[in-house]
Amino acid sequence: MTAIVYCEKYYCDIGRHVFPTEKYRLVYEMLERNGKLGGGVEVLEPRPATREELALVHDDRYLDDALSARLTPATFSSELPVERDVVDAFLLSTGGTLVAAERAAATGRGINLGGGYHHAFADHAEGFCFFNDVAIAARKLIAEGKAARIAVVDCDLHQGNGTADIFRDDPSVFTFSIHQEHNYPIKRRSDLDIGLDDGVGDDEYMERLGGAIDRIMSEFAPDFAFYLAGADPFKEDRLGALELTHEGFRRRDDLVAGAFSGAKIPLCVVLAGGYSRDVLDTVRIHYGTCIRLFEEDNK
């Protein structure tokens, strides 16, 4: 059974901004409108991440600033308004990843209709990310004995620099990022990085990703995986220059979901980025990812 985690409070008003925080609601409404939330799909409410959970990754000094919504160099680098309601939305979405990961460990698959804040470092926010939800969830799963070898498969347009830095000396977590090389951010070394040239489309993307998944399976042998299913490699994304089509995203989801489900490895999915010129393109891509995970319940 696939669990999906969502709350309307994932939305926060960040003013005129490239980050469409309304996409979470729009994805959920599309799933609901099309009758995709019945049957074997378990719909769960998130809870805010606790300070104790955040401290599995983040420094005390940074948490003092972030949890107080205090504007400092460490929080200003989020490139978001440092306001109480904004921080609270990120705390709730981070908790949503924790809930989705817990359910994935128990039932095989979990989706958080939020999360993927892979630019957050232990000691500062960065790139629309206050808390590194996937890193926190990975540390918690390992601490609780629910996983021992975790793969992070980051398919966002932008490299997961915060995640790479957090796990740079941790052999229990394998970090992989496939991204546009000549783009934000300043890169940190993952265990495996594929930096793509501008203009790469579906076929080359899939060839490179498939080889990476094979390598992760054979060389690392994970017992749990996170999939950051970013919609921003889309050809019409405002922040990128890759050329994936809707068909390319379908193939990407087939590859990732099929590989881990076929190997009986629990998979937790988070939405990560997406900044299409038409927000509905971003929503359709995320919707397709959810549907692909639901399909595994019928196999």
C-alpha positions as a Markdown table, in Angstrom:
| # | Residue | x | y | z |
|---|---|---|---|---|
| 1 | Met | 0.0 | 0.0 | 0.0 |
| 2 | Thr | 1.2 | 3.5 | -0.9 |
| 3 | Ala | 0.8 | 6.2 | 1.7 |
| 4 | Ile | 0.5 | 9.8 | 0.7 |
| 5 | Val | 1.1 | 12.7 | 3.2 |
| 6 | Tyr | -0.4 | 16.1 | 2.7 |
| 7 | Cys | -1.9 | 19.1 | 4.6 |
| 8 | Glu | -3.3 | 22.4 | 3.2 |
| 9 | Lys | -0.9 | 24.2 | 5.5 |
| 10 | Tyr | 2.0 | 23.2 | 3.3 |
| 11 | Tyr | 1.0 | 26.4 | 1.5 |
| 12 | Cys | 2.5 | 29.7 | 2.7 |
| 13 | Asp | 2.3 | 33.1 | 1.2 |
| 14 | Ile | 5.8 | 34.1 | 0.1 |
| 15 | Gly | 4.7 | 37.0 | -2.1 |
| 16 | Arg | 5.7 | 37.3 | -5.8 |
| 17 | His | 8.2 | 34.5 | -6.0 |
| 18 | Val | 9.4 | 31.9 | -8.5 |
| 19 | Phe | 8.6 | 29.1 | -6.0 |
| 20 | Pro | 4.9 | 28.1 | -6.5 |
| 21 | Thr | 3.9 | 27.0 | -3.0 |
| 22 | Glu | 0.4 | 26.5 | -4.3 |
| 23 | Lys | 1.6 | 23.5 | -6.2 |
| 24 | Tyr | 1.1 | 21.1 | -3.2 |
| 25 | Arg | -2.6 | 21.9 | -3.0 |
| 26 | Leu | -3.0 | 21.7 | -6.8 |
| 27 | Val | -1.4 | 18.2 | -6.9 |
| 28 | Tyr | -3.7 | 17.0 | -4.1 |
| 29 | Glu | -6.8 | 18.4 | -5.7 |
| 30 | Met | -5.9 | 16.8 | -9.1 |
| 31 | Leu | -5.5 | 13.4 | -7.3 |
| 32 | Glu | -8.8 | 13.9 | -5.5 |
| 33 | Arg | -10.7 | 15.2 | -8.5 |
| 34 | Asn | -9.6 | 12.2 | -10.6 |
| 35 | Gly | -10.5 | 9.7 | -7.9 |
| 36 | Lys | -7.0 | 8.5 | -7.2 |
| 37 | Leu | -7.1 | 8.8 | -3.4 |
| 38 | Gly | -9.4 | 5.8 | -2.7 |
| 39 | Gly | -8.8 | 2.1 | -2.8 |
| 40 | Gly | -5.4 | 1.1 | -1.6 |
| 41 | Val | -4.0 | 4.6 | -1.1 |
| 42 | Glu | -3.6 | 5.6 | 2.5 |
| 43 | Val | -3.9 | 9.4 | 3.0 |
| 44 | Leu | -2.1 | 10.7 | 6.1 |
| 45 | Glu | -1.7 | 14.0 | 7.9 |
| 46 | Pro | 1.8 | 15.3 | 8.6 |
| 47 | Arg | 3.0 | 16.7 | 11.9 |
| 48 | Pro | 5.6 | 19.4 | 12.5 |
| 49 | Ala | 9.1 | 18.1 | 12.9 |
| 50 | Thr | 10.3 | 18.4 | 16.5 |
| 51 | Arg | 13.5 | 20.2 | 17.5 |
| 52 | Glu | 14.9 | 16.9 | 18.6 |
| 53 | Glu | 14.4 | 15.5 | 15.1 |
| 54 | Leu | 15.8 | 18.6 | 13.4 |
| 55 | Ala | 18.9 | 18.3 | 15.6 |
| 56 | Leu | 19.7 | 14.9 | 14.0 |
| 57 | Val | 21.1 | 17.1 | 11.2 |
| 58 | His | 21.0 | 20.8 | 12.1 |
| 59 | Asp | 23.2 | 22.8 | 14.5 |
| 60 | Asp | 21.7 | 24.2 | 17.7 |
| 61 | Arg | 22.7 | 27.8 | 16.8 |
| 62 | Tyr | 21.0 | 27.6 | 13.4 |
| 63 | Leu | 17.9 | 26.0 | 14.9 |
| 64 | Asp | 17.7 | 28.9 | 17.5 |
| 65 | Asp | 17.6 | 31.3 | 14.5 |
| 66 | Ala | 15.3 | 29.3 | 12.3 |
| 67 | Leu | 12.8 | 28.2 | 14.9 |
| 68 | Ser | 12.5 | 31.8 | 16.2 |
| 69 | Ala | 12.1 | 33.0 | 12.6 |
| 70 | Arg | 15.0 | 35.4 | 13.3 |
| 71 | Leu | 16.6 | 37.1 | 10.3 |
| 72 | Thr | 20.3 | 36.3 | 10.4 |
| 73 | Pro | 22.8 | 35.4 | 7.7 |
| 74 | Ala | 22.1 | 31.7 | 8.3 |
| 75 | Thr | 18.3 | 32.2 | 7.6 |
| 76 | Phe | 18.5 | 35.0 | 5.1 |
| 77 | Ser | 20.3 | 32.6 | 2.7 |
| 78 | Ser | 17.0 | 30.7 | 2.3 |
| 79 | Glu | 16.0 | 33.4 | -0.3 |
| 80 | Leu | 12.5 | 33.2 | 1.3 |
| 81 | Pro | 10.7 | 35.5 | 3.8 |
| 82 | Val | 11.9 | 34.6 | 7.3 |
| 83 | Glu | 8.5 | 34.8 | 8.9 |
| 84 | Arg | 6.7 | 32.6 | 11.4 |
| 85 | Asp | 4.1 | 31.2 | 9.0 |
| 86 | Val | 6.7 | 30.4 | 6.4 |
| 87 | Val | 9.0 | 28.6 | 8.9 |
| 88 | Asp | 5.9 | 26.7 | 10.2 |
| 89 | Ala | 5.0 | 25.5 | 6.8 |
| 90 | Phe | 8.5 | 24.1 | 6.3 |
| 91 | Leu | 8.4 | 22.5 | 9.7 |
| 92 | Leu | 5.1 | 20.8 | 8.8 |
| 93 | Ser | 6.4 | 19.6 | 5.3 |
| 94 | Thr | 9.6 | 18.3 | 6.9 |
| 95 | Gly | 7.4 | 16.4 | 9.4 |
| 96 | Gly | 5.5 | 15.1 | 6.3 |
| 97 | Thr | 8.7 | 13.5 | 5.0 |
| 98 | Leu | 9.2 | 11.9 | 8.3 |
| 99 | Val | 5.7 | 10.4 | 8.3 |
| 100 | Ala | 6.1 | 9.3 | 4.6 |
| 101 | Ala | 9.4 | 7.6 | 5.4 |
| 102 | Glu | 8.1 | 5.8 | 8.4 |
| 103 | Arg | 5.2 | 4.5 | 6.3 |
| 104 | Ala | 7.5 | 3.5 | 3.5 |
| 105 | Ala | 9.6 | 1.5 | 5.9 |
| 106 | Ala | 6.5 | -0.3 | 7.1 |
| 107 | Thr | 4.5 | -0.8 | 3.9 |
| 108 | Gly | 7.0 | -0.2 | 1.0 |
| 109 | Arg | 6.1 | 3.2 | -0.4 |
| 110 | Gly | 5.4 | 6.7 | 0.9 |
| 111 | Ile | 4.9 | 10.0 | -0.8 |
| 112 | Asn | 5.1 | 13.4 | 0.7 |
| 113 | Leu | 3.4 | 16.1 | -1.4 |
| 114 | Gly | 6.1 | 18.5 | -0.3 |
| 115 | Gly | 9.7 | 18.2 | 0.9 |
| 116 | Gly | 12.9 | 17.7 | -1.0 |
| 117 | Tyr | 14.7 | 20.6 | 0.6 |
| 118 | His | 18.1 | 19.4 | -0.4 |
| 119 | His | 20.0 | 22.8 | -0.3 |
| 120 | Ala | 19.7 | 23.2 | 3.4 |
| 121 | Phe | 23.0 | 22.6 | 5.2 |
| 122 | Ala | 23.5 | 21.7 | 8.9 |
| 123 | Asp | 24.3 | 25.3 | 9.8 |
| 124 | His | 22.3 | 27.4 | 7.3 |
| 125 | Ala | 19.4 | 27.6 | 5.0 |
| 126 | Glu | 19.9 | 27.9 | 1.2 |
| 127 | Gly | 18.0 | 27.9 | -2.0 |
| 128 | Phe | 14.3 | 27.9 | -0.8 |
| 129 | Cys | 15.2 | 25.3 | 1.9 |
| 130 | Phe | 15.1 | 25.8 | 5.6 |
| 131 | Phe | 15.4 | 22.2 | 6.9 |
| 132 | Asn | 16.9 | 19.2 | 5.0 |
| 133 | Asp | 13.9 | 16.9 | 5.4 |
| 134 | Val | 15.4 | 13.9 | 3.6 |
| 135 | Ala | 18.6 | 14.0 | 5.6 |
| 136 | Ile | 16.6 | 14.2 | 8.9 |
| 137 | Ala | 14.4 | 11.3 | 7.9 |
| 138 | Ala | 17.4 | 9.2 | 6.8 |
| 139 | Arg | 19.1 | 9.8 | 10.1 |
| 140 | Lys | 16.0 | 9.0 | 12.0 |
| 141 | Leu | 15.4 | 5.7 | 10.1 |
| 142 | Ile | 18.9 | 4.6 | 10.9 |
| 143 | Ala | 18.8 | 5.7 | 14.5 |
| 144 | Glu | 15.6 | 3.7 | 15.0 |
| 145 | Gly | 16.9 | 0.6 | 13.2 |
| 146 | Lys | 14.4 | 0.8 | 10.3 |
| 147 | Ala | 17.1 | 1.1 | 7.7 |
| 148 | Ala | 20.9 | 0.6 | 7.6 |
| 149 | Arg | 21.9 | 1.5 | 4.1 |
| 150 | Ile | 20.0 | 4.4 | 2.5 |
| 151 | Ala | 20.3 | 5.7 | -1.1 |
| 152 | Val | 19.3 | 9.3 | -1.9 |
| 153 | Val | 18.3 | 9.5 | -5.6 |
| 154 | Asp | 18.1 | 13.2 | -6.3 |
| 155 | Cys | 16.6 | 13.9 | -9.7 |
| 156 | Asp | 16.0 | 17.6 | -9.1 |
| 157 | Leu | 17.4 | 20.0 | -11.7 |
| 158 | His | 19.8 | 21.4 | -9.1 |
| 159 | Gln | 22.5 | 19.4 | -7.3 |
| 160 | Gly | 21.6 | 18.4 | -3.7 |
| 161 | Asn | 24.6 | 20.3 | -2.3 |
| 162 | Gly | 23.3 | 20.4 | 1.3 |
| 163 | Thr | 22.5 | 16.6 | 1.4 |
| 164 | Ala | 25.9 | 15.8 | -0.1 |
| 165 | Asp | 27.7 | 17.9 | 2.5 |
| 166 | Ile | 25.7 | 16.5 | 5.4 |
| 167 | Phe | 26.5 | 12.9 | 4.5 |
| 168 | Arg | 30.0 | 13.5 | 3.1 |
| 169 | Asp | 31.6 | 11.2 | 5.8 |
| 170 | Asp | 28.7 | 8.9 | 6.4 |
| 171 | Pro | 29.0 | 5.5 | 4.7 |
| 172 | Ser | 25.5 | 4.5 | 5.7 |
| 173 | Val | 23.9 | 7.0 | 3.2 |
| 174 | Phe | 24.8 | 7.0 | -0.5 |
| 175 | Thr | 24.1 | 10.4 | -2.1 |
| 176 | Phe | 23.4 | 10.5 | -5.9 |
| 177 | Ser | 22.5 | 13.6 | -7.8 |
| 178 | Ile | 21.7 | 14.0 | -11.6 |
| 179 | His | 21.4 | 17.7 | -12.4 |
| 180 | Gln | 22.2 | 20.5 | -14.8 |
| 181 | Glu | 25.9 | 21.2 | -14.3 |
| 182 | His | 26.1 | 24.8 | -15.3 |
| 183 | Asn | 23.4 | 26.1 | -12.9 |
| 184 | Tyr | 22.9 | 26.9 | -9.2 |
| 185 | Pro | 24.3 | 25.8 | -6.7 |
| 186 | Ile | 28.0 | 25.8 | -5.9 |
| 187 | Lys | 28.5 | 22.0 | -6.0 |
| 188 | Arg | 29.5 | 19.7 | -3.1 |
| 189 | Arg | 30.7 | 16.3 | -3.9 |
| 190 | Ser | 28.0 | 13.5 | -3.7 |
| 191 | Asp | 29.0 | 9.9 | -3.7 |
| 192 | Leu | 27.9 | 9.9 | -7.3 |
| 193 | Asp | 27.2 | 13.1 | -9.4 |
| 194 | Ile | 26.1 | 13.3 | -13.0 |
| 195 | Gly | 26.3 | 16.9 | -14.2 |
| 196 | Leu | 24.4 | 17.3 | -17.5 |
| 197 | Asp | 25.1 | 19.8 | -20.2 |
| 198 | Asp | 22.5 | 22.4 | -21.1 |
| 199 | Gly | 19.9 | 21.0 | -23.6 |
| 200 | Val | 20.0 | 17.4 | -22.5 |
| 201 | Gly | 16.7 | 15.7 | -23.3 |
| 202 | Asp | 14.8 | 12.5 | -22.5 |
| 203 | Asp | 17.0 | 9.8 | -24.1 |
| 204 | Glu | 20.4 | 10.9 | -22.8 |
| 205 | Tyr | 18.9 | 11.7 | -19.4 |
| 206 | Met | 17.4 | 8.2 | -19.1 |
| 207 | Glu | 20.6 | 6.5 | -20.3 |
| 208 | Arg | 22.7 | 8.3 | -17.7 |
| 209 | Leu | 20.1 | 7.7 | -14.9 |
| 210 | Gly | 19.7 | 4.1 | -15.7 |
| 211 | Gly | 23.5 | 3.5 | -15.4 |
| 212 | Ala | 23.5 | 5.3 | -12.1 |
| 213 | Ile | 20.7 | 3.2 | -10.7 |
| 214 | Asp | 22.4 | 0.0 | -11.7 |
| 215 | Arg | 25.6 | 1.2 | -10.0 |
| 216 | Ile | 23.8 | 2.1 | -6.8 |
| 217 | Met | 22.1 | -1.3 | -6.7 |
| 218 | Ser | 25.2 | -3.3 | -7.4 |
| 219 | Glu | 27.9 | -1.4 | -5.5 |
| 220 | Phe | 25.9 | 0.0 | -2.5 |
| 221 | Ala | 23.0 | -2.4 | -2.1 |
| 222 | Pro | 20.6 | -0.1 | -0.3 |
| 223 | Asp | 17.8 | -1.3 | 2.0 |
| 224 | Phe | 15.8 | 2.0 | 1.7 |
| 225 | Ala | 15.7 | 4.8 | -0.8 |
| 226 | Phe | 14.6 | 8.4 | -1.1 |
| 227 | Tyr | 13.6 | 9.7 | -4.5 |
| 228 | Leu | 13.6 | 13.5 | -5.0 |
| 229 | Ala | 11.2 | 13.7 | -8.0 |
| 230 | Gly | 11.9 | 17.3 | -9.0 |
| 231 | Ala | 9.8 | 18.7 | -11.9 |
| 232 | Asp | 12.4 | 21.3 | -12.8 |
| 233 | Pro | 14.3 | 19.4 | -15.5 |
| 234 | Phe | 11.2 | 20.1 | -17.6 |
| 235 | Lys | 11.8 | 21.9 | -20.9 |
| 236 | Glu | 9.7 | 24.9 | -20.0 |
| 237 | Asp | 11.1 | 25.4 | -16.5 |
| 238 | Arg | 12.1 | 29.0 | -15.7 |
| 239 | Leu | 15.2 | 28.1 | -13.7 |
| 240 | Gly | 16.7 | 25.5 | -16.0 |
| 241 | Ala | 18.0 | 24.5 | -19.4 |
| 242 | Leu | 17.3 | 20.8 | -19.6 |
| 243 | Glu | 14.8 | 19.5 | -22.1 |
| 244 | Leu | 12.8 | 16.7 | -20.5 |
| 245 | Thr | 9.2 | 16.2 | -21.8 |
| 246 | His | 6.2 | 14.9 | -20.0 |
| 247 | Glu | 7.0 | 11.5 | -21.6 |
| 248 | Gly | 10.6 | 11.8 | -20.2 |
| 249 | Phe | 9.2 | 12.2 | -16.7 |
| 250 | Arg | 7.0 | 9.2 | -17.1 |
| 251 | Arg | 10.0 | 7.2 | -18.2 |
| 252 | Arg | 12.0 | 8.5 | -15.2 |
| 253 | Asp | 9.3 | 7.6 | -12.7 |
| 254 | Asp | 9.0 | 4.1 | -14.3 |
| 255 | Leu | 12.7 | 3.6 | -14.0 |
| 256 | Val | 13.1 | 4.7 | -10.4 |
| 257 | Ala | 9.9 | 3.2 | -9.0 |
| 258 | Gly | 10.3 | 0.0 | -10.9 |
| 259 | Ala | 13.9 | -0.5 | -9.8 |
| 260 | Phe | 13.3 | -0.1 | -6.1 |
| 261 | Ser | 9.9 | -1.8 | -6.0 |
| 262 | Gly | 11.2 | -4.6 | -8.1 |
| 263 | Ala | 14.0 | -5.2 | -5.6 |
| 264 | Lys | 11.6 | -4.9 | -2.7 |
| 265 | Ile | 13.4 | -1.9 | -1.4 |
| 266 | Pro | 11.1 | 0.7 | 0.5 |
| 267 | Leu | 10.9 | 4.0 | -1.4 |
| 268 | Cys | 10.0 | 7.4 | 0.0 |
| 269 | Val | 9.2 | 10.1 | -2.6 |
| 270 | Val | 9.3 | 13.9 | -2.1 |
| 271 | Leu | 8.4 | 16.5 | -4.7 |
| 272 | Ala | 11.4 | 18.8 | -4.6 |
| 273 | Gly | 11.5 | 21.7 | -7.2 |
| 274 | Gly | 9.5 | 22.7 | -10.2 |
| 275 | Tyr | 9.2 | 26.2 | -11.6 |
| 276 | Ser | 7.5 | 25.8 | -15.0 |
| 277 | Arg | 6.2 | 28.9 | -16.9 |
| 278 | Asp | 2.7 | 27.3 | -16.5 |
| 279 | Val | 2.4 | 25.9 | -12.9 |
| 280 | Leu | 0.0 | 23.3 | -14.3 |
| 281 | Asp | 2.9 | 21.6 | -16.1 |
| 282 | Thr | 4.7 | 21.3 | -12.7 |
| 283 | Val | 1.5 | 19.9 | -11.2 |
| 284 | Arg | 1.0 | 17.4 | -14.0 |
| 285 | Ile | 4.5 | 16.1 | -13.6 |
| 286 | His | 4.1 | 15.6 | -9.8 |
| 287 | Tyr | 0.7 | 14.1 | -10.3 |
| 288 | Gly | 2.2 | 11.6 | -12.7 |
| 289 | Thr | 4.9 | 10.6 | -10.2 |
| 290 | Cys | 2.2 | 9.9 | -7.6 |
| 291 | Ile | 0.2 | 7.8 | -10.1 |
| 292 | Arg | 3.2 | 5.8 | -11.0 |
| 293 | Leu | 3.8 | 4.9 | -7.3 |
| 294 | Phe | 0.1 | 3.9 | -7.0 |
| 295 | Glu | 0.5 | 1.5 | -9.9 |
| 296 | Glu | 2.9 | -0.5 | -7.9 |
| 297 | Asp | 0.1 | -1.5 | -5.5 |
| 298 | Asn | -1.6 | -3.4 | -8.3 |
| 299 | Lys | 1.4 | -5.5 | -9.3 |
